[in-house]
Amino acid sequence: MKQVKLIDGRVCIDHIHMYIAIPPKISVSEFMSYLKGKSALM
């Protein structure tokens, strides 16, 4: 998703924190589904 911008992030041992900007045309749930799908491939 090229429209989403990562503003800040922190990596911990077992999780991450991200501060992101999502444009209004993308819902938070739509982006989270996309992100979970991509992270499952890692």
C-alpha positions in Angstrom: 0.0 0.0 0.0 2.0 2.9 -1.3 -0.3 5.6 0.2 0.4 4.5 3.8 3.4 6.3 5.4 5.4 5.0 8.3 6.1 8.0 10.5 7.8 6.3 13.4 8.4 2.8 14.7 10.0 0.8 17.5 11.0 -2.9 17.4 10.9 -5.0 20.6 11.8 -8.6 21.1 8.3 -10.0 20.5 6.3 -7.1 19.0 6.6 -3.7 17.2 5.0 -0.3 17.6 4.2 1.8 14.6 2.9 5.3 14.1 1.5 5.4 10.6 -0.5 7.8 8.4 -3.4 6.1 6.5 -5.3 8.1 3.9 -9.0 8.5 4.5 -9.9 6.2 1.5 -8.3 3.2 3.3 -10.0 2.0 6.5 -8.0 1.0 9.5 -9.4 -2.6 9.4 -8.5 -2.9 5.6 -4.9 -1.8 6.4 -4.6 -4.1 9.4 -5.8 -7.1 7.3 -3.2 -6.2 4.7 -0.4 -5.9 7.3 -1.3 -9.1 9.1 -1.3 -10.9 5.8 2.1 -9.6 4.9 3.6 -10.3 8.4 2.3 -13.9 8.2 4.6 -14.5 5.2 7.7 -13.7 7.3 
